[in-house]
């Protein structure tokens, strides 16, 4: 039986590395792209690729002749997107355009998973999100005072350049699916974390600070932003499992939220991390860690994903955070 040829853009990124591990079974032949660092000598299946280079994207797709493409590569940090707006648009929007053109020309039969973002829901009013379903129980009665989890059909209120770039990427995918018949599925992941995540993201940032405090590499203080923000966190390994299942079972042209289905406050995240440290650590508010525009609460409705694929989140948040701390303890 022929192996499924898989191309992962952004294969050396946080999610890409976990996805490559998940696809290590003998039924797959995995290649990928890396940026900004070139592949190391032993990374024979990787090629250097800047998404802003149309010719390089064409060459990568033509060479790989993939059956599946996971499009992960992007400027994915909101703060960086604010600071580097042109790079964000060129990478996330034009890079996606170049990739779709390359697929149309050289791999028209491939299935592509475009990884969008829950950030595109933005700061939609509670009355607009989820048509009144409960935040605690997406299939049950409304919970007074709690915004409902976002459904795939809810309206968007874009509040940052990253969200805008992902929204435009979704529009491109819709166009190429309708006009050119490309087989595209869109994943709309909510925040995810786990071992190996960059400290540019909140859970990893705080975990690294806790570990540095344990070592005496910094004072026993964790600098934080707004702790009242609520997010729907999923373990990265559960997320990549959802991506693989969507490749197998997702419907062409459809959008799927990838999320646990419940939001927790960042204060709860911090409390868990501090409870897992043997050292007494204090907390300090840092205005520099607060976004210029932020979304108060971001929780998703995952029923569509579960119905299509049978996916369920399997790793508890406490386990994810404990393993994230252990990762930083092993990586000075």
Secondary structure, 3 states (H helix, E strand, C coil): CCCEEEEEECCCCHHHHHHHHHCCCCCEEEEEEECCCCCCCCCCCEEECCCCCHHHHHHHHHHHCCCEEEECCCCCCHHHHHHCHHHHHHHHHHHHHHHHHHHHHHCCCCEEEEECCHHHHECCCCCCCHHHCCCCCCCCCCCCCCCCCECCCCCCECCCHHHHHHHHHHHHHHHHHHHHCCEEEEEEECCEECCCCCCCCHHHHHHHHHHHHHHCCCCCEEEECCCCCEECCEEHHHHHHHHHHHHHHCCCCCEEEECCCCCEEHHHHHHHHHHCCCCCCEEEECHHHCCCCCCCEECECCHHHHHHHCCCCCCCHHHHHHHHHHHHHHCC
